[in-house]
Amino acid sequence: LDYAYSTSAGVYQKVKGCNGIINYALGSAEGAAALAMTAVAPVANKFQGPIQYVDSTLCNGIDALQEKMPIVKEPPQQIIENAKNYVSNSAAVGRVQSMTNVGWEKANEVLSTTTVGNMTLTGLDTTSSIADRYIDYYLPASEDEENVHHGSVSAHPSSDCEDKVLHAAHTVGALSAKVSRRLYNTISRRASRTTSESSDASSHHTSDEE
């Protein structure tokens, strides 16, 4: 995570600094995101308890993973290099695929058959549905965008979806994509209005001078 964050942050800064217009657009996006976070903060505070529970559960899982797989404590670059060397062995490719399938099936089994798994899925569906409504409230859809409540039963049939891991990934991914899309559309509209207002002001100023 640290390696991915550092890499993405470096790329973001390079892109932001390569052009004045891009710098302005991304700066506006950061401002809009800050405003959205401020508006949503009171709502987020209500979920502090569930979030802390999930965080604690994840931390315990990471601790257990570190005990069973000490390699995760290595620097990211070293882990990537070791993985490349391991996967380069053709005999290892099938084994990696097999381990992936087993891990996916095990995760589905836990989510489907355990009390904690069922509570996690129920909490995810409920929280995502509420979050989706607040996204619609604070970042409303544009006129040409279909405003679909991502948390609806038809969009996310958690009780009918056999692949619980895929359902969870789809739920989180859909929320993330929706926020990104709404922020982009909001920023684009504001940038267009700002450009239009600047042009009008310039025209009026020129007319006054004449």
Buried (B, 14 or more C-beta within 10 A) or exposed (E): EEEEEEEEEEEEEEEBEEEEEEEEBBEBBEEBBEEBEEEBEEBEEEBEEBEEEBEEEEEEEEEEEEEEEEEEEEEBEEBEEEEEEEEEEEEBEEEEEEEEEEEEEEBBEBBBEEEEBBEBBEBBBEBBBBBBBBBBEBBEBEEEEEEBBBBEEEBBEBEEBEBBBEBBEBBEEBBEEBBEBBBEBBBBEBBEEEEEEEEEEEEEEEEEEE
